């Protein structure tokens, strides 16, 4: 009695192009989040998420959103647009001094990652 096992494409994202990719290729989702360590109250600062997968920039992520928290309270979520070279950038100003957490929520290739960094506003 023998058992035959096969691979199914059901778990692979529909938007992946397999023309040049191996069927066994596993997609990664990596995000390098850039947030200044400090800022002045009222100053406009830039947040950037560099999204890449398997060594290549991802210019067409399904969603890139920046969430700003103070303590456990979510203050706002801001959708980012692709700038260039896999970079998704927004500008933001903080009204009050304090320590804030910035989380980038990134969805691509049916994967989700959410790196975070703190910023101190003086």
N, C-alpha and C positions, 0 to 999 in steps of 0.2 A: 504494500500500500504506500503510495507516495503523496506528498503534499507539494503543491506548486504555489509559490508566493510571487506576487507581482507588485510593481509599484503603481500607485495611482497618482494622477495629476490633480486630484480634488483639493489637496492642501496648498497648491501653488497659486499665487496671485494671478488673476486673469490678465492683468496688465503687463505681466512679464513677457519679454520677447525672447524666445529660445532659439532664434536663428543662429546666434553665435555662442550661446551658452550651453554648457554641459547639462544634461538632464539631472545630474547629481549635484549641481551647484546649489549651495545654500546661501541665501541672501542674508546679509547683515544689515543692521540699521545703526549707524553711529552718528552722534551729534556732539559737536564741540560748541559749547555755550560760552559766549563772551559777554560778560557783564562787568562794568567798572566796579572796583572794590568800594569806592566812595564817590559821593556827589554832593553838591550843595543844594539846599532846598530851593526849588524853583528852576534849577538848571536842567536843560534838556540833555538826556544821555541816550546812548544807542545800545540796544541789545541785539546780538547777532547769534543765530544758530546756523552753524555750518553743517549741513546734512550730507552724509556720504555713505556709500554702501559698496563693499568689496573693492575699495580703493578708487571708486569713481564718485564724482559729485552727483547729487540728486536734485535736478532742477524742477522736478514735477512731483514733489511729495503730495500726498493726499490732503494733508492738513499740517500747518505749523502755527501754533498759538502760544503766546507768552502770557502766563498768569502771574500776577503780582499779589503777594500775600504779606500781611503784617501780622506776625504771630501765626495763629491758626486761621485767621480771617482772610478769605479771598477778597481782594479789593476790586480787581477787574481782570478780564481776559481779553487779549487783543490779537486778532488774526494778523499774521504776517504774510507778505507777498514775497515771491522769489525775487531777489535782487540780481545776482549773477554768481556763477561758479558754485552753486549749491548753498549760497548764503541767503538767509531769510532775516530781514532786519526791520526793526521798528524803532521809533524814537519815543521817549517817555520822560515826563517831568514829575517829580515828587513834590507835593505841597508841604509836607511836614517832615521834620527831622525824625529819625528812628532807623531801626534795622528792618529791612525788607528782604523777602525771598522772591527770586524770579525763577519760575519753572517754565521750561520750553516743552510743550506737549507736541510730539512729532509722530505723525502716522504716515507710513509708506510701506509698500510691499506686504501689506496685511500685518505689519509689526507696529508696535507703539513703544516709544521711549520718552522719558521725561527727566532729563538732567536738570539740576537746580544749582543756583549760586545765590549768595547773600550780597547785599549792597547796604552800606551804611550811609545814610543821608544826614548831613550836618546842618 
